[in-house]
Amino acid sequence: MSRAREHLALAADLPLDEARALYRRVRAQVAYAKVGLSLFVRHGPAAVAALLEEGAKVFLDLKLHDIPNTVRLAAEEAGALGASLLTVHASGGEAMLSAAVEGAREGAARVGRPAPRVLAVTVLTSMDDSGLLEVGVRANALEQALHLAELARRAGAHGVVCSAREASAVRSLLGPGALLCTPGIRPVGFEAGDQARVETPSMAIRAGADLLVVGRPIYAAPEPQEAAEGIASEVEAALR
């Protein structure tokens, strides 16, 4: 199997049967299957169980954001599902982030599973500086990502989600031990769609990203397996 596979997550934004079949086709190149909101709302914990059965490491991308107690309770239930990664919004604050880490650990311990690593989402890749200003944030995307990454570190999160454009600066801030996940990955020639801050797979790896989330460039491709192989080859070259 490709050395790149541990650095790739398939955003399985599809009905569950299709997501399973697609992951089966690309699992030699992709270690993680990302269960996002659409898949989880439609199928719930069964989506996590089904992709675990396919041999995937599950990235449970729920982006939890609520009062600390509510997030702790949700993270506890998520921690019991067997996912490897769980996301929360860093903008929920330090107390909320700490509650998520604690809840995920407690939920996993309850069922004898390893606890998922909690990743704090900094600035969504669909937003640019003007989008931040629209919601009252006067910092630019880089400044806000760094601010929230520091908050996540203080709260005990295991890493952050940021765009590849901020990955190098975030890596310098957090050091080698943090897990950096970068969505908004687009191979050369693939349209950005609703993403505002995108980069290529090789650029993301060279910037310090550990895990690249790829959705439409794989599942919308005429030949998804061929697309996954191309992305994996690009990551492999960047890792050398």
C-alpha positions in Angstrom: 0.0 0.0 0.0 1.0 3.6 -0.6 3.0 5.4 2.1 0.8 8.4 1.4 -2.4 6.6 2.6 -1.9 7.6 6.2 -2.0 11.2 5.1 -5.3 11.0 3.2 -8.9 11.2 4.3 -11.8 10.6 1.9 -14.7 13.0 2.6 -17.5 10.5 2.1 -20.3 13.0 1.5 -22.5 10.3 -0.1 -25.3 8.0 0.9 -23.8 5.2 3.1 -23.9 2.4 0.5 -22.1 4.6 -2.0 -19.6 5.8 0.6 -18.8 2.2 1.5 -18.4 1.1 -2.1 -16.2 4.1 -2.9 -14.0 3.6 0.1 -13.6 0.0 -0.9 -12.2 1.2 -4.2 -9.7 3.7 -2.8 -8.7 2.1 0.5 -5.2 1.1 -0.8 -4.5 4.9 -1.2 -6.6 6.4 1.6 -6.5 5.3 5.3 -9.3 7.6 6.7 -13.0 7.9 5.8 -14.5 11.2 6.9 -18.0 11.0 8.2 -19.4 14.5 7.9 -22.7 16.1 8.8 -24.7 14.9 5.9 -23.7 11.3 6.3 -24.1 11.3 10.1 -27.4 13.1 10.1 -28.8 10.6 7.6 -27.3 7.4 9.1 -26.0 8.2 12.6 -23.6 5.9 14.4 -24.3 3.2 11.8 -22.2 5.2 9.3 -19.2 5.0 11.6 -19.7 1.3 12.2 -20.1 0.6 8.5 -16.9 2.3 7.5 -15.0 0.7 10.3 -16.1 -2.6 8.9 -14.5 -1.6 5.6 -11.2 -1.2 7.4 -11.2 2.6 7.4 -10.0 4.8 10.2 -13.0 7.0 10.8 -12.7 10.8 11.0 -15.9 11.9 12.7 -16.3 15.5 11.4 -19.2 16.8 13.5 -17.6 20.2 14.3 -19.2 20.3 17.7 -20.0 23.8 18.9 -22.2 24.4 22.0 -22.0 25.1 25.7 -19.2 23.0 27.4 -21.5 20.6 29.1 -23.4 19.8 25.9 -20.2 19.3 23.9 -18.8 17.1 26.6 -21.8 14.9 26.5 -21.8 14.7 22.7 -18.1 14.0 22.6 -18.5 11.2 25.2 -21.0 9.5 22.9 -18.8 10.1 19.9 -15.8 8.7 21.8 -17.6 5.4 22.2 -18.1 4.9 18.5 -14.6 3.9 17.6 -13.6 6.9 15.5 -10.0 7.9 15.4 -10.6 11.7 15.0 -13.3 14.0 16.2 -13.7 17.7 15.3 -15.0 20.6 17.4 -15.0 24.4 16.6 -12.1 26.2 18.2 -14.3 29.3 18.3 -16.4 27.7 21.1 -13.6 28.6 23.5 -11.1 27.0 25.8 -13.6 25.6 28.3 -15.6 24.0 25.5 -12.5 22.5 23.8 -11.3 21.0 27.1 -14.8 19.6 27.7 -14.6 17.9 24.3 -11.3 16.3 25.0 -12.5 15.1 28.4 -15.8 13.8 27.1 -14.1 11.9 24.2 -11.7 10.2 26.5 -14.4 9.2 29.0 -16.7 7.8 26.3 -13.9 5.7 24.8 -12.8 4.4 28.2 -16.4 3.4 28.9 -16.4 0.9 26.1 -12.7 0.0 26.2 -11.7 1.8 23.0 -8.8 4.1 22.3 -9.9 7.7 22.6 -10.2 9.7 19.4 -7.9 12.6 18.9 -9.8 15.9 19.1 -9.1 18.4 16.3 -10.1 22.0 16.7 -11.4 23.7 13.6 -9.9 27.1 13.1 -11.3 29.0 10.0 -13.5 27.1 7.6 -11.8 26.8 4.1 -15.0 28.3 2.6 -14.3 31.6 4.3 -11.9 34.4 3.3 -11.0 37.6 5.0 -14.2 39.3 3.9 -16.3 36.4 5.2 -14.6 36.7 8.6 -15.3 40.4 8.6 -19.0 39.7 7.8 -19.3 37.7 11.1 -17.5 40.4 13.1 -13.9 39.0 13.1 -11.5 41.8 12.2 -8.4 39.5 12.0 -7.5 38.0 8.7 -7.7 34.2 8.1 -4.0 33.6 9.1 -4.2 35.7 12.2 -7.5 34.1 13.3 -6.2 30.6 12.6 -3.1 31.2 14.7 -5.2 32.7 17.5 -7.5 29.7 17.6 -4.7 27.2 17.2 -3.1 28.6 20.4 -6.4 28.4 22.1 -6.7 24.7 21.1 -3.2 24.0 22.4 -4.0 25.5 25.8 -7.2 23.4 25.9 -5.4 20.1 25.3 -6.7 19.5 21.8 -4.5 17.0 19.8 -4.4 19.2 16.7 -6.2 21.6 14.5 -8.0 21.9 11.2 -6.8 24.8 9.0 -6.3 25.5 5.3 -3.0 24.6 3.8 -2.3 28.3 3.3 -2.0 28.6 7.1 -0.4 25.2 7.8 3.2 26.3 7.8 2.6 29.1 10.3 0.4 26.9 12.4 3.1 24.1 12.4 5.7 26.7 13.6 3.4 27.7 16.4 2.3 24.2 17.6 5.4 22.2 16.8 5.8 18.7 15.5 3.6 16.9 18.0 0.3 18.5 16.8 -1.8 16.9 14.1 -2.6 19.3 11.3 -5.5 18.5 9.1 -6.1 20.5 5.9 -9.4 20.4 3.9 -9.9 22.3 0.7 -7.4 20.2 -1.2 -7.7 20.6 -5.0 -5.3 19.0 -7.6 -4.2 21.3 -10.3 -7.0 21.9 -12.7 -9.9 21.0 -10.4 -12.3 23.8 -9.7 -12.4 25.3 -6.2 -16.2 25.1 -5.9 -17.5 26.7 -2.7 -14.0 26.6 -1.2 -12.2 30.0 -0.8 -8.7 28.9 0.4 -7.6 25.9 -1.5 -4.2 24.3 -2.3 -2.7 21.3 -4.1 -1.9 18.1 -2.2 1.9 18.6 -2.6 1.8 22.1 -1.4 -0.2 21.1 1.7 2.3 18.4 2.6 5.3 20.7 2.1 3.6 23.3 4.3 3.5 20.8 7.2 0.1 19.2 6.9 -0.3 15.6 8.3 -3.7 14.7 7.0 -5.3 16.0 3.7 -9.1 15.8 3.3 -10.2 15.1 -0.2 -13.8 14.8 -1.3 -15.1 16.0 -4.7 -11.7 15.5 -6.5 -12.2 11.8 -5.8 -15.9 11.0 -5.6 -16.8 13.4 -8.5 -14.1 12.1 -10.8 -15.0 9.9 -13.7 -12.6 7.2 -12.3 -12.4 7.7 -8.6 -9.7 5.1 -8.1 -7.5 6.6 -10.7 -8.1 10.1 -9.1 -7.1 8.7 -5.7 -4.0 7.1 -7.1 -2.9 10.4 -8.7 -3.4 12.3 -5.5 -1.5 9.6 -3.5 1.4 9.7 -6.0 1.6 13.5 -5.6 1.6 13.2 -1.8 4.2 10.4 -2.0 6.5 12.6 -4.0 6.0 15.5 -1.6 6.9 13.3 1.4 10.3 12.4 0.0 
